[in-house]
Amino acid sequence: MHFGLDPEQRAFAASLNAMLAAADTPSVVRDWSRGEHDRGRALWRRVAGAGVFALAVPEAHEGLGPRPLELVLAFVELGRHAVPGPLVETVTAAALLTEPAAAAKRLLPALASGEAMATVARAGGYALDGEAADIQLSLSAEGLHLAPGHGPVRASLDPARRLTPLAPGGELLSAHPPVTAALTLARLTTAAQALGVGLALLDRTVSYVGQRTQFGVPVGSFQAVKHQLADAKIALEFARPLLLGAALTTTEEDVAAAKVTACEAAYRTARTALQLHGAIGYTAEYDLSLWLTKARALRTAWGSPDECRDTVLNGAHHH
């Protein structure tokens, strides 16, 4: 399948890319990793101002959505610039809160405008950025609850992804939230974010290898290095149409397949980037590590590769 994005969609992605490129996200990420949220919130409001969160909120509640294809384009850029915060969780919360009308009316406009960040977790699990989120949603057998608070922060693979348990109980918002649709959107936007992370890692590594010389010969001229980078590029390029296709069908199987493909491509690119940067890639002062840890964390967020493969197989089995 070949997708031609229309000029408006291309312009939207390009303007988001330009805005984020000017925002010095590495220093925002470092603040966020220390639990300092001021700059992250300021950036969040700018992302919201560009309409990103409104794409997940229905027009009836001051949004523009749901528009999964535009969300995918936006999340590729958010990943490319390593923007911190509960991005996926906020759009997932918007999908969960479409019913009942009372909860939607109360909570969705603030998500669309960027006034509020949301996080979502299964009861007993860990929520991303619970300490920063204004709306904390917990999914249990009873339904969707507005959690009354959160527990202590637990470090994760990616220092910018701060995990907290959510307090049990709280107000029951819905006994039958649209869990499948919300989980599918979580996987779709996670996959898009991972693709953006992979593309940034590839760009950084190609330029690093081009600048670095070994025995007076640019490392980039070594055939094996070229092949590794070409393989990473092919994997990312292969993931892109799957992701755009999944945004159009939004079926569980297509989205799960796109998530495995995009997350594995980003993970592979991260491994190649680390190998070609050598020890410098590990140093926390070096910006590359912000993308490396994100590629690893997104691989298992909202469904490990195995869980996603099971979804793909079960879907094929049912058809």
C-alpha positions as CSV (number, residue, x, y, z in Angstrom):
1,M,0.0,0.0,0.0
2,H,1.3,3.4,-0.8
3,F,0.2,6.4,1.2
4,G,0.3,9.9,-0.1
5,L,-0.1,12.3,2.8
6,D,-1.9,15.4,1.8
7,P,-0.1,18.8,1.9
8,E,-2.0,19.8,5.1
9,Q,-0.8,16.7,6.9
10,R,2.8,17.2,5.7
11,A,2.7,20.8,6.8
12,F,1.3,19.8,10.3
13,A,4.2,17.3,10.8
14,A,6.8,19.8,9.5
15,S,5.6,22.7,11.7
16,L,5.6,20.4,14.8
17,N,9.1,19.3,13.9
18,A,10.3,22.9,13.6
19,M,8.7,23.9,16.9
20,L,10.2,21.0,18.8
21,A,13.7,21.5,17.2
22,A,13.7,25.0,18.6
23,A,12.6,23.9,22.0
24,D,16.0,22.4,23.3
25,T,14.2,19.2,24.4
26,P,17.3,17.5,25.9
27,S,17.4,20.0,28.7
28,V,13.6,19.7,29.2
29,V,14.1,15.9,29.4
30,R,16.9,16.3,32.0
31,D,14.7,18.5,34.2
32,W,11.8,16.1,33.9
33,S,14.0,13.1,34.9
34,R,14.7,15.0,38.2
35,G,11.0,15.5,38.8
36,E,11.2,19.2,37.8
37,H,8.1,19.7,35.5
38,D,8.0,23.5,34.8
39,R,9.7,23.4,31.4
40,G,8.0,20.2,30.5
41,R,4.6,21.7,31.2
42,A,5.5,24.8,29.2
43,L,6.4,22.6,26.2
44,W,3.3,20.5,26.8
45,R,1.1,23.6,26.4
46,R,2.9,24.4,23.1
47,V,2.3,20.9,21.8
48,A,-1.4,21.2,22.9
49,G,-1.5,24.6,21.2
50,A,-0.5,22.9,17.9
51,G,-3.6,20.8,18.3
52,V,-2.0,17.4,19.2
53,F,-4.1,16.4,22.1
54,A,-7.3,17.8,20.5
55,L,-6.8,15.1,17.8
56,A,-7.7,12.5,20.4
57,V,-10.8,14.3,21.7
58,P,-14.2,14.3,20.0
59,E,-15.4,17.6,18.5
60,A,-18.4,17.5,21.0
61,H,-15.8,18.1,23.8
62,E,-13.7,20.9,22.3
63,G,-11.5,18.5,20.3
64,L,-10.8,17.8,16.6
65,G,-10.9,14.1,16.7
66,P,-10.6,11.3,16.8
67,R,-8.0,11.5,14.0
68,P,-5.6,8.6,14.3
69,L,-3.6,9.3,11.2
70,E,-2.7,12.9,12.3
71,L,-2.0,11.5,15.8
72,V,0.5,9.1,14.3
73,L,2.2,11.9,12.4
74,A,2.4,14.0,15.6
75,F,3.7,11.2,17.7
76,V,6.5,10.4,15.2
77,E,7.7,14.0,15.8
78,L,7.3,13.8,19.6
79,G,9.5,10.7,19.5
80,R,12.0,12.3,17.1
81,H,12.5,15.1,19.7
82,A,12.3,12.8,22.8
83,V,9.5,15.0,24.3
84,P,8.9,13.8,27.9
85,G,5.6,13.4,29.7
86,P,2.5,11.1,29.6
87,L,1.8,11.7,25.9
88,V,0.5,8.3,25.0
89,E,-1.4,8.1,28.3
90,T,-3.1,11.4,27.8
91,V,-4.5,10.4,24.4
92,T,-5.4,7.0,25.8
93,A,-7.3,8.7,28.6
94,A,-9.2,10.7,26.0
95,A,-10.2,7.5,24.3
96,L,-11.3,6.0,27.6
97,L,-13.3,9.0,28.7
98,T,-15.6,9.3,25.7
99,E,-18.3,7.6,27.8
100,P,-20.2,8.5,29.9
101,A,-21.1,12.0,28.8
102,A,-20.8,13.5,32.3
103,A,-17.2,12.4,32.8
104,A,-16.3,13.4,29.2
105,K,-17.8,16.9,29.6
106,R,-15.9,17.4,32.8
107,L,-12.5,16.1,31.9
108,L,-12.0,16.1,28.1
109,P,-11.8,19.8,27.3
110,A,-8.8,20.2,29.7
111,L,-7.0,17.4,28.0
112,A,-7.6,18.9,24.5
113,S,-6.4,22.3,25.6
114,G,-3.3,21.0,27.4
115,E,-4.4,22.4,30.7
116,A,-4.3,18.8,32.1
117,M,-2.1,15.8,31.6
118,A,-3.5,12.4,32.3
119,T,-2.0,9.0,33.1
120,V,-3.6,5.6,32.9
121,A,-2.7,2.3,34.6
122,R,-4.3,-1.1,35.3
123,A,-5.2,-1.4,39.0
124,G,-2.1,-2.7,40.8
125,G,0.1,-1.6,37.9
126,Y,2.4,1.4,37.5
127,A,1.3,4.6,35.9
128,L,3.7,6.8,33.8
129,D,4.3,10.3,35.4
130,G,1.6,9.9,38.0
131,E,3.3,12.7,40.0
132,A,2.9,15.1,37.0
133,A,-0.5,14.0,35.8
134,D,-3.6,16.1,36.8
135,I,-5.9,13.2,35.9
136,Q,-5.0,9.7,37.1
137,L,-7.1,6.9,35.7
138,S,-7.1,3.4,37.0
139,L,-8.6,0.4,35.1
140,S,-10.0,-2.5,37.2
141,A,-12.5,-5.3,36.9
142,E,-15.2,-2.8,38.1
143,G,-14.3,-0.3,35.4
144,L,-12.6,3.1,35.1
145,H,-11.8,5.0,38.3
146,L,-10.4,8.5,38.9
147,A,-7.6,7.5,41.3
148,P,-7.4,9.5,44.5
149,G,-3.6,9.8,44.3
150,H,-0.3,8.0,43.7
151,G,2.5,6.2,45.5
152,P,6.2,6.9,45.4
153,V,8.2,7.3,42.2
154,R,10.0,4.2,40.9
155,A,12.8,4.5,38.4
156,S,12.4,2.9,35.0
157,L,14.7,2.0,32.1
158,D,14.3,5.5,30.8
159,P,15.0,8.1,33.6
160,A,12.4,10.5,31.9
161,R,9.7,7.8,32.3
162,R,8.9,8.0,36.1
163,L,6.5,5.3,37.2
164,T,4.2,5.5,40.2
165,P,1.5,3.1,41.6
166,L,-1.9,4.7,41.7
167,A,-4.0,4.7,44.9
168,P,-6.9,2.1,44.8
169,G,-10.5,3.2,44.8
170,G,-11.7,6.6,43.9
171,E,-14.7,7.8,41.9
172,L,-16.0,5.2,39.4
173,L,-16.3,7.1,36.1
174,S,-17.5,4.2,33.9
175,A,-18.4,0.6,34.5
176,H,-17.8,-0.3,30.8
177,P,-15.0,1.9,29.4
178,P,-14.0,1.3,25.8
179,V,-10.8,-0.6,26.8
180,T,-10.0,-2.3,23.5
181,A,-10.2,0.9,21.5
182,A,-8.1,2.8,24.1
183,L,-5.5,0.1,24.3
184,T,-5.3,0.1,20.5
185,L,-4.7,3.8,20.4
186,A,-2.1,3.5,23.1
187,R,-0.2,0.9,21.0
188,L,-0.6,3.0,17.8
189,T,0.8,6.2,19.4
190,T,3.6,4.2,21.2
191,A,4.6,2.7,17.9
192,A,4.7,6.2,16.3
193,Q,6.8,7.6,19.1
194,A,9.2,4.6,18.8
195,L,9.5,5.2,15.0
196,G,10.4,8.9,15.7
197,V,13.0,7.8,18.3
198,G,14.5,5.4,15.7
199,L,14.6,8.0,13.0
200,A,16.4,10.4,15.4
201,L,18.9,7.7,16.4
202,L,19.6,6.9,12.8
203,D,20.2,10.6,11.8
204,R,22.5,11.1,14.8
205,T,24.5,8.0,14.1
206,V,24.9,8.7,10.4
207,S,26.2,12.2,11.1
208,Y,28.5,10.9,14.0
209,V,30.0,8.2,11.8
210,G,30.5,10.7,9.0
211,Q,32.5,13.0,11.3
212,R,34.6,10.4,13.0
213,T,37.7,9.1,11.4
214,Q,39.6,6.0,12.2
215,F,43.2,5.5,11.0
216,G,42.5,8.6,8.9
217,V,39.6,7.0,7.1
218,P,36.0,8.0,7.8
219,V,34.3,5.1,9.7
220,G,31.3,5.6,7.4
221,S,33.4,4.4,4.5
222,F,33.7,0.9,6.1
223,Q,31.4,-1.4,4.3
224,A,30.1,-3.2,7.4
225,V,29.1,0.1,9.1
226,K,27.3,1.2,6.0
227,H,25.4,-2.1,5.9
228,Q,24.4,-1.8,9.6
229,L,23.1,1.7,9.1
230,A,21.3,0.7,5.8
231,D,19.7,-2.3,7.7
232,A,18.4,0.1,10.4
233,K,17.1,2.5,7.8
234,I,15.3,-0.3,5.9
235,A,13.7,-1.6,9.1
236,L,12.4,1.9,9.9
237,E,11.2,2.6,6.4
238,F,9.4,-0.7,6.4
239,A,7.6,0.2,9.7
240,R,6.3,3.5,8.4
241,P,3.7,2.4,5.9
242,L,2.5,-0.3,8.3
243,L,2.0,2.4,10.9
244,L,0.1,4.7,8.6
245,G,-2.0,1.7,7.4
246,A,-2.8,0.8,11.0
247,A,-3.9,4.4,11.6
248,L,-6.4,4.0,8.8
249,T,-7.8,0.6,9.8
250,T,-7.3,0.9,13.6
251,T,-7.9,-2.9,13.9
252,E,-6.2,-4.5,16.9
253,E,-4.1,-6.8,14.7
254,D,-2.9,-4.1,12.3
255,V,-1.9,-1.9,15.2
256,A,-0.2,-4.7,17.1
257,A,1.8,-5.6,13.9
258,A,2.8,-2.0,13.5
259,K,3.9,-1.8,17.1
260,V,6.1,-4.8,16.9
261,T,7.6,-3.6,13.6
262,A,8.2,0.0,14.7
263,C,9.4,-0.8,18.2
264,E,11.8,-3.6,17.0
265,A,13.1,-1.3,14.2
266,A,13.8,1.5,16.8
267,Y,15.4,-1.0,19.2
268,R,17.6,-2.4,16.5
269,T,18.6,1.1,15.5
270,A,19.4,1.9,19.1
271,R,21.7,-1.1,19.4
272,T,23.5,-0.1,16.1
273,A,23.8,3.5,17.4
274,L,25.3,2.4,20.6
275,Q,27.7,0.0,18.9
276,L,28.9,2.7,16.5
277,H,29.2,5.4,19.1
278,G,31.1,3.1,21.4
279,A,31.4,4.0,25.1
280,I,30.4,7.7,24.5
281,G,26.9,6.5,23.8
282,Y,26.5,5.3,27.4
283,T,27.5,8.6,29.0
284,A,24.5,10.3,30.5
285,E,25.9,13.8,29.6
286,Y,25.8,12.8,25.9
287,D,22.3,13.4,24.4
288,L,22.2,10.1,22.6
289,S,21.4,8.3,25.8
290,L,18.0,10.1,26.0
291,W,16.9,8.4,22.8
292,L,18.6,5.1,23.5
293,T,16.7,4.5,26.8
294,K,13.5,5.6,25.2
295,A,13.8,3.1,22.4
296,R,14.3,0.3,25.1
297,A,11.4,1.5,27.2
298,L,8.8,1.9,24.4
299,R,9.5,-1.6,23.1
300,T,7.6,-3.0,26.1
301,A,5.2,-0.1,26.9
302,W,1.5,-0.9,26.3
303,G,2.3,-4.5,25.1
304,S,5.6,-6.3,24.8
305,P,6.7,-7.7,21.4
306,D,5.3,-11.1,22.5
307,E,1.9,-9.8,23.5
308,C,1.6,-7.9,20.3
309,R,2.6,-11.0,18.2
310,D,-0.1,-12.9,20.1
311,T,-2.7,-10.3,19.2
312,V,-1.7,-10.5,15.5
313,L,-1.9,-14.4,15.6
314,N,-5.2,-14.4,17.4
315,G,-6.7,-11.9,15.0
316,A,-5.5,-14.1,12.0
317,H,-7.1,-17.1,13.8
318,H,-10.4,-15.4,14.3
319,H,-10.6,-14.3,10.6
